[in-house]
Amino acid sequence: MIQIQLLETALLLGLYVLLAGGYALTYTLAWMWHRSGFRTAAIALYGMHGLVAAGIVFWAPLWLGWKLLLVASSLAILAIPSITLRHLERTHGTGSIST
């Protein structure tokens, strides 16, 4: 991997993580405040996350194992917020904020 490819791949991976965190945050805000705007933002962020993941898988000069790990991580990122919130509701009761 040449230096420019390394830099481009690192920037794409940083964007991948940033979008995953943004998705989780907006998903949680949509759950807490029942706002469709947050739900729409969460869907958009996950869609952008998927596009960045696809770009990394098809463009970046990474070993196949790393690309498969990215695909599996993207699928896990889709499920983690809902699983975590269900667990928190079950253990602590409903924490939904209605305003």
C-alpha positions as CSV (number, residue, x, y, z in Angstrom):
1,M,0.0,0.0,0.0
2,I,1.5,3.3,-1.0
3,Q,1.4,6.4,1.3
4,I,-1.6,8.1,-0.4
5,Q,-3.7,5.0,-0.4
6,L,-2.8,4.6,3.3
7,L,-4.0,8.1,4.0
8,E,-7.2,7.7,2.0
9,T,-8.0,4.4,3.6
10,A,-7.4,5.9,7.1
11,L,-9.7,8.8,6.4
12,L,-12.4,6.5,5.0
13,L,-12.1,4.3,8.1
14,G,-12.4,7.4,10.3
15,L,-15.5,8.5,8.5
16,Y,-16.9,4.9,8.8
17,V,-16.5,5.1,12.6
18,L,-17.9,8.7,12.8
19,L,-21.0,7.8,10.9
20,A,-21.6,4.7,13.0
21,G,-21.4,6.8,16.2
22,G,-23.7,9.4,14.7
23,Y,-26.2,6.7,13.8
24,A,-26.2,5.3,17.3
25,L,-26.6,8.7,18.8
26,T,-29.5,9.8,16.6
27,Y,-31.2,6.4,17.0
28,T,-31.0,6.9,20.8
29,L,-32.4,10.4,20.5
30,A,-35.2,9.2,18.3
31,W,-36.1,6.6,20.9
32,M,-35.9,9.0,23.8
33,W,-37.9,11.9,22.3
34,H,-40.1,10.1,19.7
35,R,-39.1,12.6,17.0
36,S,-39.4,11.5,13.4
37,G,-36.6,14.0,12.5
38,F,-34.1,12.0,14.6
39,R,-35.4,8.8,13.1
40,T,-34.9,10.1,9.6
41,A,-31.4,11.4,10.5
42,A,-30.5,8.0,11.9
43,I,-31.6,6.2,8.7
44,A,-29.6,8.7,6.6
45,L,-26.5,8.3,8.8
46,Y,-26.7,4.6,8.5
47,G,-27.2,4.8,4.8
48,M,-24.1,7.0,4.5
49,H,-22.3,4.5,6.7
50,G,-23.2,1.7,4.4
51,L,-22.0,3.7,1.4
52,V,-18.6,4.4,3.0
53,A,-18.4,0.7,4.0
54,A,-19.1,-0.3,0.4
55,G,-16.5,2.2,-0.8
56,I,-13.9,0.7,1.5
57,V,-14.8,-2.8,0.6
58,F,-14.6,-2.2,-3.2
59,W,-11.8,0.4,-3.3
60,A,-9.4,0.2,-0.4
61,P,-6.4,-2.1,-0.8
62,L,-7.2,-4.1,2.4
63,W,-6.9,-7.8,2.9
64,L,-10.2,-9.7,2.3
65,G,-10.4,-10.6,6.1
66,W,-10.5,-6.9,7.0
67,K,-13.2,-6.2,4.4
68,L,-15.3,-9.1,5.8
69,L,-14.8,-7.7,9.2
70,L,-16.1,-4.3,8.0
71,V,-19.2,-5.9,6.5
72,A,-19.9,-7.9,9.7
73,S,-19.3,-4.7,11.8
74,S,-21.8,-2.7,9.7
75,L,-24.4,-5.4,10.3
76,A,-23.7,-5.4,14.0
77,I,-23.8,-1.6,14.2
78,L,-27.4,-1.8,12.8
79,A,-28.5,-4.1,15.6
80,I,-26.5,-2.8,18.6
81,P,-28.5,0.3,19.5
82,S,-31.9,-1.5,19.6
83,I,-30.5,-4.4,21.6
84,T,-28.9,-2.1,24.1
85,L,-32.0,0.0,24.5
86,R,-34.2,-3.0,25.0
87,H,-31.8,-4.4,27.6
88,L,-31.8,-1.0,29.4
89,E,-35.6,-0.8,29.4
90,R,-35.8,-4.4,30.8
91,T,-33.4,-3.7,33.6
92,H,-34.3,-0.1,34.5
93,G,-37.8,0.4,33.2
94,T,-38.9,2.7,30.5
95,G,-36.6,5.7,30.1
96,S,-38.5,7.3,27.3
97,I,-38.8,11.1,27.6
98,S,-42.1,12.5,26.2
99,T,-42.1,16.2,25.7
